[in-house]
Amino acid sequence: MKRRLLLLITISLLAVGKGAAQILPTEKIFFASDRMKYTTGDTIRVAGCLIRTDNLTIPADGDVTTEPYSRYLYLDLLDASDSTLTRQRLVTDDNGSFTTTFAIDPTSATGIYTLRAYTRLMCNYSDYTIPAFPIRIISESQSPTQMQGHDAVGGSLTCNLYAEGGRLATDDVQKVAVCLRTADGRGLATRFSLVDDRSDTLQYGQTTPSGWAVVSFYATPERRYFIATAHEGRTQLFVLPETDDGSPSLKLTKGKDKAGYHVSGQLPKGSKLYAYHQTTGLLLLPLKKDGILDLADVGSGVVSLMLTDRTDSLLSESHCWHEASLTTTADTVFRLVRYLPVDDSQDAVETNFIPTAEVMLNYQQDLVSPEPFPACYATESVADRVTDVQGWLLSARFSRLDVAKVMREGWHTRYQPETAPLIRGKVMGGGKQWRLKEGTVVAYQRSTADTFSTDLHRDGTFVLPVGTYPDGDDFFIEAFDKKGNAGVYDYEFLGDTIPSLRNHSRWLTQTKSGVVGQAGENRKAFSFTGTNMIPEVVAHAKVKTDYEQERKEYYGNKYISEEAMDKSNYQTFQQMLYHFAPYMRLIPEDPEDKAGPPEWHLFPATRISTLGGTDEIRIYVDGVLFTATEAFGLDMQSVATVEFMTPAQALARHQGCINGCLEITTKRFKPTVVRSKGVIYTPPLGIANIGQPSAFANPETPTKAGNYLLIVDEISSGGINTYAKQVTVAP
């Protein structure tokens, strides 16, 4: 079914940029650690799921696909100064699920650390869309008082106020989000009232356990409004911004499968209205002061409207949450159960950032806010959750992409989804004076003995897909020209480069001020402490250009060195061939076909057929071709080295060896010292979770007595949900 976001009062939508509307390929990651607090030397366990979000529309049969574009993702552990301490590359299963573990260095400093995860495809978008959350690392000797490091609960309150559209308007119902926090940054559940400068009480309200509330009222020009609340025996007043009808302001009203909008204030000439949803991408709408958006065929997610001037600079924005419902039973693709000790999550920083699937995937990766997402969201009632979402959306701004830049330059996908590990590089000759423009590149993987190949590009570069490999695995890279000959070339490799990403360590800032003024002014103050650019990780190959001997030793059980030959004390040629049993077999000719002693033939173990030629493995002794029968007469005490060469290797030295060859040298043979015709390359980042069991997919009930927060995160083709409740384990 065609995905769309229709404006009912218009005939058609205008697409962003030139040509037809373009769905922007998007992925989102939910991931969580098994705890929020660790001691030095502990092991951090992480599990999560990667899904694509640009096709979560609701077809007639309810079959929604969540399979991601990417197969590989990256997990970083950052310290308080944004230094990357650990970086892992992980592989997902077919549903996008993944698990991993990594140990904390016992010498690590204590404090707040950041875990973040992303794919290459996600790096096309704003850095703020990269999911991240904090964990705390303490030493075993630290007491809870030493651990917290925050002000005591109490003292003055912080009240942050966010008017919808960025300013108070007087010609429409005005929504204002109220966020009340104590001095240590915790949300405060309390009663409050909205009063004006005549001391008239307009309405009463109650903040949620996360400290959020939303008030709606008609503002009057030249009148001032306040939020009044009693705390620790005294009343505190927090002033709302002054009314402003001169500037335009967007308002959204959500209904069932529809959203109505209204633009308050004066519209500058040339203004534009944009809409964004993860299943539609960025759309340019015909501008009217009032309209209705049809969301019937749009999947769950945040709907964002942005009003800009003629140069696409933002004037006002508003966001609402659309919840799509399925009538069919949806299949679960990922389920994560955690028991977080309540005592370990009492610190404000950790409590505010316990990751849950619904929050991480639905709300926090298209928008950015100076406020953390409501801390108690997972454990609140349905009504409080709705209030939390409405309030937080009023405080947020659109962050997935720069509207002005997209309109000016179009949408360009610089980073493609990573579906296979790649080795990238270029091949040069003549002392790097020219590039090998035609030919092939072959890679031999050390750990599996697998072979991979690819064609060279016209500019001498290559992109070589290889199999999964653990950290530290080596590949022997060898180039062949268009005639199949291997030469001595220079190789340069492009390391596994990770795009620069900024860490938004917003949880490191504790707000102390008592009153925040006009919401529009507050929006200009979006700044995050501890931000910097993580440098790209570029690792170059360790190029080995010494001697052919190194090349031989790389092949493990395909090579017998002179030292190993002396120790083995082989008595016959047939006995020596047992070393190469996985690759070849020695077969006598049928004696009925010929009188006298049988002749022997050396065949590949798989008996691969060839193109019209013999399927034997050729045998060379000191460079001279021998038959298998002749090789039977060799004196094993005089043999120095034996090497089985694969077809690609053998063809570089001898013509016609399409099934490989057995290269034998004797102790009296003096080989010519030559440069290696290949290089050994160790990629800087392997696959960290190869063969690892599930990190903590379905933990048992804790055996240690205490209070726990039981969190169940579920991702299905029908939606994303989080369930949580506090449980007690008796001693």
C-alpha positions in Angstrom: 0.0 0.0 0.0 1.3 3.4 -0.9 2.5 5.3 2.2 1.2 8.8 2.5 0.4 11.7 4.7 -2.6 13.5 3.1 -3.9 17.0 3.7 -7.6 16.6 3.3 -8.2 20.2 2.1 -5.8 19.9 -0.8 -5.7 17.8 -4.0 -2.1 16.6 -3.7 1.1 16.9 -1.8 4.3 18.6 -3.0 7.4 16.5 -2.6 10.6 17.8 -1.0 13.3 18.6 -3.6 13.0 17.8 -7.3 11.0 14.9 -8.6 8.8 12.4 -6.7 8.5 12.2 -3.0 11.3 10.1 -1.5 10.9 7.8 1.5 14.0 8.3 3.7 15.4 4.9 4.7 15.5 4.9 8.5 16.5 2.5 11.2 16.1 2.7 15.0 17.9 0.8 17.7 16.6 -0.2 21.1 19.2 -1.6 23.4 19.6 -1.9 27.2 22.1 -3.1 29.7 21.2 -5.6 32.4 21.9 -3.0 35.1 22.4 0.7 35.5 25.3 0.5 38.0 28.4 -1.6 37.9 31.6 -1.9 39.9 35.0 -1.8 38.3 35.9 -5.3 36.9 32.2 -6.2 36.3 30.9 -7.4 33.0 28.3 -5.3 31.1 25.7 -7.3 29.4 23.7 -5.7 26.5 20.8 -6.9 24.4 18.7 -5.0 21.9 17.0 -5.0 18.5 17.5 -3.0 15.3 14.4 -2.3 13.2 13.6 -0.3 10.1 10.9 2.3 10.7 10.2 3.8 7.2 7.7 1.0 6.3 5.7 0.6 9.5 2.4 1.6 7.8 -0.7 -0.5 8.3 -1.6 -2.7 5.3 -4.9 -4.4 5.0 -3.6 -7.7 6.2 -1.7 -6.2 9.2 1.6 -7.7 8.0 4.2 -5.0 9.0 7.8 -5.7 8.2 10.5 -4.6 10.8 13.5 -6.3 9.2 16.3 -3.7 9.2 18.4 -2.6 6.2 21.6 -3.2 8.1 23.1 -6.4 9.5 25.9 -4.8 11.5 25.9 -2.1 14.2 28.3 -0.4 16.5 28.3 -0.2 20.3 30.4 2.4 22.1 31.3 2.9 25.7 32.3 6.6 26.4 33.7 8.2 29.5 32.6 11.5 31.0 35.0 13.4 28.7 33.5 11.6 25.6 36.6 9.5 25.0 35.8 6.2 23.4 36.9 3.5 25.7 35.4 0.5 23.9 34.0 0.1 20.5 32.4 -3.1 19.3 31.0 -4.1 15.9 28.0 -6.5 16.4 26.1 -8.8 14.0 22.3 -9.2 14.3 20.1 -12.2 13.7 17.5 -12.2 10.9 15.0 -10.2 13.1 17.6 -7.6 14.0 18.2 -8.8 17.6 21.7 -8.8 19.1 23.4 -9.5 22.4 27.0 -8.8 23.6 29.1 -8.5 26.7 32.3 -6.6 27.6 34.3 -6.3 30.7 35.0 -3.1 32.6 38.7 -2.4 33.1 39.4 -2.8 36.8 41.6 0.4 36.5 38.7 2.5 35.1 37.8 5.7 36.9 34.5 5.8 38.6 31.7 8.0 37.4 29.0 8.3 34.8 29.7 6.5 31.5 27.7 6.5 28.2 26.5 3.6 26.1 25.5 4.4 22.6 24.6 2.3 19.5 24.2 3.1 15.8 24.4 1.7 12.3 26.2 3.3 9.3 22.8 4.1 7.8 21.9 6.0 11.0 25.0 8.2 10.5 23.3 9.9 7.6 21.1 11.8 10.0 21.6 14.2 12.9 24.0 13.1 15.7 21.2 13.7 18.1 19.2 10.7 16.7 21.9 8.3 17.9 20.4 6.5 21.0 22.5 6.7 24.2 22.0 6.3 27.9 24.2 6.6 31.0 25.4 3.9 33.4 27.4 4.4 36.6 30.6 2.7 37.4 31.7 2.6 41.1 34.4 0.9 43.1 33.5 -1.8 45.5 34.5 0.4 48.4 32.2 3.3 47.5 29.3 4.0 49.8 25.9 5.1 48.5 26.6 8.7 49.7 29.9 8.8 47.8 28.2 7.3 44.8 25.4 9.8 44.3 27.3 13.1 44.4 24.1 15.2 44.1 22.4 17.8 46.2 20.1 16.6 48.9 16.4 16.5 48.1 14.6 19.7 48.9 15.5 23.4 48.5 14.2 25.5 45.6 12.2 24.0 42.8 13.0 24.2 39.1 10.0 24.9 36.9 10.6 24.8 33.1 7.7 26.0 31.0 7.2 25.2 27.3 4.4 26.9 25.2 3.3 25.0 22.2 4.7 26.6 19.0 7.3 28.5 21.0 5.1 31.4 22.2 1.8 32.3 23.9 -0.9 33.2 21.4 -4.3 34.7 22.1 -6.5 33.5 19.3 -6.6 29.8 20.1 -6.5 27.4 23.0 -2.9 27.5 24.2 -1.1 24.4 25.6 1.8 24.9 28.0 3.9 22.1 29.4 4.9 22.3 33.0 8.0 20.4 34.3 8.6 20.6 38.0 11.9 19.3 39.5 13.5 19.3 42.9 17.0 20.6 43.4 18.6 17.3 42.6 16.8 17.0 39.3 14.1 14.6 40.2 10.5 15.0 39.0 8.1 16.3 41.6 4.5 15.0 41.8 2.5 17.8 43.4 -0.6 20.0 43.0 -0.3 23.4 41.4 -2.5 26.2 40.1 -2.5 28.5 37.1 -3.0 32.1 38.2 -3.0 35.5 36.5 -1.6 38.9 37.6 -4.9 39.7 39.2 -4.5 36.7 41.6 -7.4 34.9 39.9 -7.0 31.2 39.8 -7.8 29.9 36.3 -7.3 26.2 36.9 -5.8 23.6 39.2 -3.5 20.8 38.1 -1.4 17.8 39.3 2.0 16.9 38.0 2.8 13.2 37.3 5.4 11.3 39.2 7.8 12.4 36.5 7.0 16.1 37.3 5.0 16.8 34.1 1.7 18.5 33.4 -0.1 20.2 30.6 -2.4 23.2 31.0 -4.7 24.5 28.3 -6.3 28.0 28.4 -7.1 31.1 26.5 -4.5 33.8 27.1 -5.5 37.5 27.1 -3.2 40.2 25.7 -1.2 42.3 28.2 -2.0 39.8 31.0 0.8 37.8 32.8 0.3 34.2 34.0 2.0 32.2 36.7 2.3 28.6 37.9 1.9 28.5 41.7 2.9 25.6 43.8 3.6 25.0 47.5 6.8 23.3 48.4 8.3 22.8 51.9 5.9 25.2 53.5 6.1 28.1 51.1 4.4 29.1 47.8 6.6 29.6 44.8 5.6 31.4 41.6 7.0 30.7 38.1 6.1 33.2 35.3 4.9 32.2 31.9 6.2 34.1 28.8 4.3 37.2 27.6 1.8 36.8 24.8 3.0 37.3 21.3 0.6 37.5 18.4 3.1 39.1 16.0 4.9 35.9 15.2 3.3 32.8 13.8 2.8 29.8 16.1 1.8 26.2 15.2 -0.9 24.4 17.2 -1.8 20.7 16.8 -4.9 18.8 18.0 -4.9 15.0 17.8 -8.0 13.0 17.0 -8.6 9.4 16.0 -6.6 8.8 12.8 -6.5 12.6 12.2 -4.6 15.6 13.4 -5.9 19.2 13.0 -3.5 22.1 12.9 -3.9 25.9 13.2 -1.4 28.7 12.6 -1.7 31.6 15.1 -0.3 35.0 14.4 0.8 36.6 11.1 2.3 34.5 8.3 5.3 36.1 6.7 5.2 36.2 2.9 6.7 33.0 1.4 6.2 30.9 4.5 6.3 27.1 4.1 4.8 24.2 6.0 6.6 20.8 6.3 5.5 17.5 7.8 7.7 14.6 8.9 6.8 11.1 9.9 9.2 8.2 9.8 7.0 6.3 7.2 6.6 9.3 4.8 9.9 11.2 5.1 9.9 15.0 4.8 6.9 16.5 2.9 6.1 20.0 1.8 2.5 20.8 2.4 0.4 23.6 0.7 0.2 26.3 3.4 -3.1 27.1 5.0 -3.8 28.6 8.4 -6.1 25.6 9.2 -6.0 22.1 8.0 -6.4 18.4 8.8 -3.9 15.6 8.4 -5.2 12.1 7.5 -3.2 9.5 9.5 -5.3 6.5 8.7 -2.6 4.7 6.7 0.4 5.9 8.7 2.1 3.8 11.3 2.7 4.7 14.9 5.2 7.5 15.5 5.7 11.2 16.1 4.1 13.5 13.5 6.1 16.8 13.3 4.9 20.0 11.6 7.5 22.7 10.9 6.6 26.3 9.8 9.5 28.1 8.1 10.1 31.4 6.3 11.0 31.7 2.6 14.6 30.6 3.3 13.4 27.5 5.2 14.6 28.9 8.6 12.4 27.6 11.4 9.6 29.9 12.7 7.6 27.4 14.8 7.0 23.7 15.2 4.7 21.3 16.9 4.6 17.6 17.5 2.0 15.0 18.4 2.0 11.2 18.9 0.0 9.0 16.6 -0.8 5.5 17.8 -1.9 3.1 15.1 -3.9 0.0 16.0 -3.8 -3.4 14.4 -6.8 -5.7 14.3 -4.6 -8.8 13.7 -2.3 -10.6 16.1 1.2 -9.4 15.6 4.3 -11.6 15.8 6.9 -10.7 18.5 10.3 -10.1 17.0 12.1 -9.1 20.2 11.4 -9.5 23.9 13.6 -8.4 26.7 13.0 -9.0 30.5 15.1 -7.2 33.1 15.1 -7.0 36.9 16.7 -3.7 38.0 17.4 -3.4 41.7 15.4 -0.4 43.0 18.3 0.5 45.3 20.6 0.7 42.3 18.3 3.1 40.4 17.7 5.7 43.1 20.2 8.2 41.8 18.5 10.9 39.7 20.9 10.5 36.7 20.3 6.8 36.4 16.5 6.9 37.1 16.0 9.5 34.4 17.6 7.4 31.8 16.5 3.8 32.3 16.1 2.7 28.7 12.7 1.2 27.6 11.8 0.2 24.1 8.7 2.4 23.9 10.7 5.5 24.8 13.9 4.9 22.9 12.2 3.9 19.6 9.0 6.0 19.6 10.0 9.3 21.1 13.7 10.0 21.5 15.2 9.5 18.1 13.5 12.1 15.9 13.3 14.9 18.5 15.6 16.5 21.0 14.7 18.3 24.2 16.5 20.1 27.0 14.4 17.8 29.3 15.1 14.1 29.8 12.3 11.9 28.9 9.9 11.5 31.8 11.7 9.4 34.4 8.8 7.3 35.8 7.1 6.7 32.4 7.5 2.9 32.5 5.8 2.5 35.9 3.0 5.2 35.6 -0.7 4.8 34.9 -2.0 5.2 31.3 -3.3 8.7 32.1 0.1 9.8 33.5 1.9 8.4 30.5 -0.3 10.4 28.1 0.4 13.5 30.1 4.1 12.8 30.1 4.2 12.3 26.3 2.2 15.4 25.6 4.3 17.6 27.9 7.7 16.2 26.6 6.6 16.7 23.0 5.8 20.4 23.7 9.4 20.8 25.0 11.0 19.0 22.0 12.3 20.2 18.7 12.8 18.3 15.4 16.3 17.0 15.1 16.4 14.1 12.5 17.5 16.4 9.7 18.1 20.0 8.8 15.0 21.1 6.7 16.8 24.1 5.2 19.8 22.0 4.1 17.6 19.3 2.6 15.6 21.8 0.6 18.8 23.5 -0.5 20.9 20.5 -1.4 18.4 17.6 -1.6 18.7 14.4 0.4 21.9 12.5 0.0 22.6 9.1 1.6 26.4 9.2 2.2 26.5 6.0 4.3 25.0 2.8 2.9 23.6 0.0 5.1 26.3 -2.5 6.2 25.2 -6.0 5.2 28.6 -7.6 5.0 32.1 -6.9 6.4 34.1 -5.2 3.8 37.8 -4.7 3.1 38.5 -1.6 1.1 41.7 -0.5 -0.5 43.7 0.2 -3.6 46.5 -1.5 -5.5 49.4 0.4 -6.9 52.6 -0.5 -8.8 55.9 1.2 -9.9 56.6 2.5 -6.4 53.0 3.9 -6.1 53.4 5.7 -9.4 50.4 4.0 -11.1 47.4 2.0 -10.1 46.4 -1.5 -11.2 43.2 -0.8 -13.1 42.2 -4.2 -14.3 42.3 -7.5 -12.5 41.1 -9.2 -9.3 41.9 -9.1 -5.6 41.8 -12.3 -3.5 41.7 -12.5 0.3 42.5 -15.7 2.3 41.0 -15.6 5.8 43.3 -17.1 8.5 40.7 -18.4 11.0 38.5 -20.2 8.5 40.8 -20.7 5.4 38.0 -19.3 3.3 38.8 -17.4 0.1 37.1 -14.3 -1.2 37.6 -12.3 -4.4 36.4 -9.2 -6.2 37.2 -7.3 -9.3 39.4 -4.1 -9.3 37.7 -0.9 -10.2 39.0 1.3 -13.0 40.7 3.6 -10.5 42.6 0.7 -8.9 40.4 0.6 -5.8 38.5 -2.5 -4.5 35.7 -3.3 -2.1 35.9 -6.9 -1.0 33.0 -8.5 0.9 34.3 -11.1 3.4 32.9 -13.4 6.0 32.4 -12.6 9.6 35.6 -12.6 11.6 36.6 -12.1 15.2 38.8 -9.3 16.5 42.4 -9.9 15.5 41.7 -12.1 12.6 44.1 -11.7 9.6 43.6 -11.8 5.8 46.2 -12.4 3.2 45.5 -10.0 0.3 46.9 -10.7 -3.1 46.2 -8.9 -6.4 46.2 -10.4 -9.9 46.3 -8.5 -13.2 43.8 -9.1 -16.0 45.9 -12.1 -17.3 45.7 -13.8 -13.9 49.3 -13.1 -13.0 50.3 -12.0 -9.4 52.9 -9.3 -9.1 54.6 -7.3 -6.4 52.3 -4.4 -5.7 51.9 -1.8 -3.1 48.6 -1.9 -1.1 46.8 0.8 0.8 43.8 0.0 2.9 40.9 2.2 4.1 40.3 1.3 7.7 36.9 0.5 9.2 36.1 4.2 9.4 33.3 5.3 11.8 31.7 8.6 11.1 32.3 11.3 13.7 29.5 11.3 16.2 28.7 13.8 19.0 27.8 12.5 22.4 24.9 14.5 23.9 25.6 14.0 27.6 22.6 15.9 28.7 22.3 13.8 31.9 25.5 15.4 33.2 23.8 18.7 33.7 21.6 19.3 36.8 19.4 22.4 36.4 19.6 24.7 39.5 17.8 27.8 38.3 14.4 28.6 39.8 12.5 30.2 36.9 12.8 29.7 33.2 11.5 32.6 31.1 9.9 32.7 27.7 9.8 29.3 26.1 11.1 30.7 22.8 14.2 32.0 24.6 14.7 28.7 26.3 14.6 26.9 23.0 17.6 29.0 21.8 19.6 27.7 24.7 19.8 24.1 23.5 23.3 23.2 24.6 24.7 20.0 26.0 27.7 19.7 28.2 30.6 17.5 27.3 30.0 17.5 23.6 32.9 17.0 21.2 33.6 15.2 18.0 34.8 11.7 18.3 37.6 11.4 15.8 37.3 8.9 13.0 38.9 5.6 13.6 41.3 4.9 10.7 43.6 1.9 10.9 46.1 1.1 8.2 47.3 -2.3 7.1 50.5 -3.7 8.5 52.1 -4.3 5.1 54.6 -7.2 5.0 57.0 -7.0 2.1 59.9 -9.0 3.3 60.1 -12.6 1.9 58.0 -15.4 0.4 58.7 -17.4 3.6 56.2 -15.2 5.5 53.6 -15.8 2.8 54.0 -19.5 3.2 53.8 -19.5 7.0 50.4 -17.7 6.9 48.6 -20.8 5.5 48.8 -22.9 8.7 48.0 -26.6 7.8 48.6 -25.9 4.1 52.4 -25.6 4.8 55.1 -27.7 6.5 58.2 -25.8 7.4 61.7 -27.3 7.4 61.7 -27.4 11.2 58.3 -29.2 11.3 59.5 -31.6 8.6 62.5 -32.7 10.6 60.4 -33.2 13.7 57.7 -35.3 11.9 60.2 -37.9 10.7 58.0 -38.9 7.7 59.2 -42.1 6.1 57.2 -42.1 2.8 55.6 -39.6 0.5 52.2 -41.2 1.2 52.7 -40.7 5.0 53.6 -37.0 4.5 50.3 -36.5 2.5 48.2 -37.2 5.6 49.1 -33.6 6.7 47.1 -32.4 3.7 44.1 -34.8 4.0 41.5 -32.1 4.1 42.5 -30.9 0.6 43.6 -33.9 -1.4 43.6 -37.7 -1.8 46.1 -40.1 -3.4 44.4 -42.8 -5.6 46.1 -45.7 -7.5 45.2 -46.3 -11.1 43.0 -49.4 -11.6 45.5 -52.3 -12.1 43.3 -54.0 -14.6 43.9 -51.2 -17.0 47.6 -51.6 -17.0 50.1 -54.4 -16.2 52.9 -53.8 -13.7 53.0 -51.6 -10.6 50.1 -49.1 -10.3 50.5 -45.5 -11.1 49.3 -42.9 -8.6 47.3 -39.8 -9.0 46.7 -36.8 -6.6 43.2 -35.5 -6.7 41.4 -32.7 -4.8 39.4 -34.0 -1.9 36.2 -32.8 -3.4 37.1 -34.1 -6.9 36.2 -30.9 -8.6 35.7 -31.2 -12.3 37.7 -28.9 -14.6 37.2 -27.3 -18.0 38.4 -30.1 -20.3 41.7 -30.7 -18.5 43.1 -33.0 -15.9 41.6 -32.7 -12.4 44.8 -33.7 -10.7 46.8 -31.6 -8.3 50.2 -30.9 -9.8 53.4 -31.7 -7.9 56.5 -29.6 -8.3 59.8 -30.5 -6.7 62.3 -27.6 -6.7 60.3 -26.1 -9.6 60.3 -29.3 -11.7 56.9 -31.0 -12.5 56.7 -34.6 -11.0 54.0 -37.2 -11.4 52.5 -38.6 -8.2 54.2 -41.9 -9.0 57.6 -40.2 -9.4 57.0 -38.4 -6.1 56.7 -41.8 -4.4 60.5 -42.2 -4.9 61.4 -39.0 -3.0 63.7 -39.4 0.0 61.8 -37.8 2.8 65.0 -37.0 4.7 66.0 -34.6 1.9 62.7 -32.7 1.8 62.9 -29.2 3.3 59.4 -27.7 2.9 56.0 -28.7 1.5 53.2 -26.3 0.6 49.7 -26.9 -0.8 48.8 -23.9 -3.0 45.2 -23.1 -3.8 44.3 -22.6 -7.5 44.6 -18.8 -7.2 48.1 -19.1 -5.6 49.3 -21.9 -7.9 48.3 -20.1 -11.1 50.4 -17.1 -10.1 53.5 -19.4 -10.3 52.7 -22.2 -12.7 50.5 -22.4 -15.8 47.6 -24.8 -15.9 47.3 -25.5 -12.1 43.6 -25.0 -12.1 43.2 -27.4 -9.1 46.2 -26.1 -7.2 49.6 -27.7 -6.7 51.9 -29.3 -4.1 55.1 -27.3 -4.0 58.1 -29.3 -2.6 61.6 -28.0 -2.0 64.6 -30.1 -1.0 67.4 -29.1 1.4 69.9 -28.6 -1.5 67.5 -26.3 -3.3 68.4 -22.6 -3.0 65.3 -20.5 -3.6 65.6 -17.0 -4.9 64.7 -14.4 -2.3 61.7 -12.3 -3.6 59.3 -9.8 -2.2 56.0 -11.2 -1.1 53.3 -10.8 -3.8 50.7 -10.0 -1.1 50.2 -8.4 2.3 48.8 -9.5 5.6 46.0 -7.2 6.7 44.4 -7.1 10.1 41.1 -5.2 10.1 40.9 -2.7 13.1 37.5 -3.9 14.2 36.2 -7.4 14.1 32.8 -8.9 15.0 32.6 -8.8 18.8 29.6 -11.2 19.4 30.4 -14.1 17.1 29.1 -17.3 18.8 28.1 -15.5 22.0 25.0 -16.8 23.8 22.1 -14.5 24.7 23.3 -11.9 27.2 20.2 -11.8 29.4 17.2 -12.5 27.1 15.1 -14.3 29.8 16.6 -14.0 33.2 15.3 -15.9 36.1 13.8 -14.3 39.2 16.6 -12.8 41.3 17.8 -15.0 44.2 18.9 -12.0 46.2 16.2 -10.5 48.4 15.2 -6.9 47.8 13.0 -4.6 45.7 13.3 -4.8 41.9 11.9 -3.0 38.9 10.6 -5.6 36.5 10.7 -4.2 33.0 9.4 -6.1 29.9 10.2 -4.6 26.5 8.4 -6.0 23.5 8.8 -5.2 19.8 6.4 -6.8 17.4 5.2 -6.2 13.9 2.2 -4.5 15.5 3.9 -2.0 17.7 6.4 -1.3 20.5 5.4 -1.6 24.2 7.0 -1.5 27.6 5.5 -2.9 30.8 7.0 -2.3 34.2 6.1 -2.9 37.9 7.9 -3.0 41.2 8.3 -6.5 42.7 9.8 -7.7 45.9 11.9 -10.8 46.4 11.5 -12.2 49.9 14.6 -13.4 51.8 
